[in-house]
Amino acid sequence: MSQPNKRPMCAACLRPQASCICCWAAPIASAAEVLILQHPMEVANAKNSARLLHLCLPNSRLEVGESFDPQRLEAMLAGPRRPLLLYPDTPGDASMGIAPAPPFDPSCAAEPSALLLVVLDATWRKSRKMLYLNPALQRLPRLPLRDTPASHYLIRKAHAPDQLSTLEATTYALAQLEGDAEKFAPLIAAFDGFVAQQQGYARAGRSLS
């Protein structure tokens, strides 16, 4: 029996070549390293922004999982850079059995090159589950975002009015740490192009994945 034709895939963005997003990649060298922990359900989601973020940040690493092996996760967080979790304060954590995060020390942000920014790429509900399942993440201080613009994420429903895509939140966090919004503006421009591409596919009734 003949095998169904498979669409050729892009080795970089892991999408069909016909819907490749590599053209939007705008490489920018961030001072902080970025560790993206992506939930498995996001890997094949055509609306997901983490792969584009990874392509734009040479100083980033993307790992997929929900419940990581504790020793492997500790190894990812270990090293000369201080890990900082990009995640909002969530007062209801205790009811879920999530330990309170240690207080954020603003002085640690004075030297972004000494930081490892840890980003959870998941829906709000799944990110909470990732926190619950990985105690090492609970022990990280959290970076609070300040005065972020409205989201450009027009292709995916938000949990809350101020919720951002993974790419947007990480971009604003890096700009905040380095005090240089202009440096990271190309990432938002890349994201806008990506969103417009997906909107075009939707209008044409074309599969996004």
N, C-alpha and C positions, 0 to 999 in steps of 0.2 A: 504494500500500500504506500502511495506517495506521501511524503511529509508535507504539511502545510508550509507555504512560503513564510519565512520569518523576515521581518523588516530589519535591514541593517542598522546596527546600533552604533552610537557615538561612544567611543571608549572613554572620553573625558567626562561628559555630563550624564552618561548612561541612559540616554533617551534615543528613540529612533532618529536616524540622521535627518529625516524629513522635518522633525520638530526639535532639532538641536538648539540648545540655548547658549552655546559657547561664544556666539558672536556678541553677546552682551557682557561677557567677562571683562572687567576693568581692574587688572591687578594693581593692588596697593599694598605696600609693605607697612604693616602696623607695628608699632613698638611692642605691644603686648602680643603674646602668643594666644591663639584661640583654639580651644578644644570643643568641637561640636559633637554632642551626644544625641544621635538621631534615633527616634523611636522607629522600630521596624515598619510600622504602618505608614510612615512618611516616605519610605524609600521609593515606592512606585507611584506616589501622588504627583501628578503633573503640575499641580499648583504649588508644590512645595518650593521654598526659596533657599533651603540650606545648601543644596548642591551648587547653586550659583554663587552663594556666599563663599563657599569653599574654593571655587574657581577664582574668585576675586582676591582672596587672601592667601598669598604664598606662605604666610606664617601661621597656617591653620592645619588642623587635623580633624578628620571626620570619622567617628566610630558609630556603629549601629548596634543597638541593643535596648532592652528594657530593664532587665535585671542583670547587671554586669557581675562577672566573677570578682569578688572583693579584692583579691590580690592583684588582678589585672587592672582594676579601677584605681587602686592605690598607686600602682606603678605609673599610670597615666597622670596622676595628680602630683606625684613626687618629682623632685628636681629642684633646681636652683630658683625657679620662679614660684611666686606665691599664688596659689589658686584662689580665684574669686568667682563666685557663682552669680551669673546674670539672672536674677529672679526677684520678683517683688516680695515685699513683706506680706506674709499671709497669716493673719491672727488665728485662723481656725486650724492651724497645723496640729496643735496638741490633740484635738479630737480625732485626728487620723493616725495618731501614734508617731507623728513626725517630731523629732527633737527640735527645740528652738535653735535658730541659727545664731552663731556668735556675733557680737556687734561688729558693724563695719567701722574700720579705722580709716578715716579720710586721709591720714598721712600716708597710707600705703599706696594711694593713687597718685602720689607726687612723682613716682618713678614708674611709669607704665611699662618700661622695658623689663621690669622685674616681676611682671604679673603674667599669670596664665588665666585668661578669661574663659570660664566654663559656661557653655550655652546648651540648654535643653531644647531640642527641636522636636516638638510634639504639640498636640492639641492641649488646651489647658488641663483637661481631665487626665490625659495620659502623662503630662509632665508631673502632675501631683503624684501619680502612681510611681513614676520613675524616682521621685524624691523618697517616697515611702520604701521602695524596694532597695535603695542604695544608701545606706547610712553614711557612707563617706561623703556623699553630697550634702547631707544634712549638717555636717560639721563645718561646711565652708561658710565664710562670711559672704553676705549678699551685696551686690552693687545696686544701689537704687538709681534709677534713671531720673533725670530732672528736665522738665520743660520740653518734652518731645513733641514734634509736630504731629498732626493727624496722620493716620496711616494712609498709604497709597495702595493698600492691599485690597483692590476692588474685586478680586476674583474668588475670595474666600470669606465665609461668614465669620465674624469676630465674636469672641465670648463676651467682650465688654467694649464699650465705645472707644476706650483708650488703648485697646490691645493692638500690638504691632506684629508684623511678620518676624520670623527669625532673622532675616537679613536686615530689616529696618532696626530692630532692637539692638543687634550687635553693632551695626554701623554707628548708631547714636551713642552706644556705650563707648566705643573706641574713640569717637570724636570728643566725648566728654572727658575721657581719661587723658587724651593728648591736648585738649583745649584747642582743637583745630577742626572745625566743622567743614571748612573748605576742602581740606585734604581728602575727606571721605565722601564729599558730595558726588563723585563719579559712581560710587556704589548705589546711591539712591537713583541716579540716572539709569544705571544698568537695570535696576529693579523695575523702574518704570517701563523700560523697553520690554523686559520679560513679561510684565503684566499685560502690556498692549498686545504682545504676541499671543498670549493665551486667550485674551478677549477676542482676537481675530479668529482664532480657531473655533471658539464657542459660537460666534456669529455665523460662521460658515458651516456649523454642524459637524465639525471635524473632531475626531478623537484627539485628546490632548496627550495621551500617553503612548 
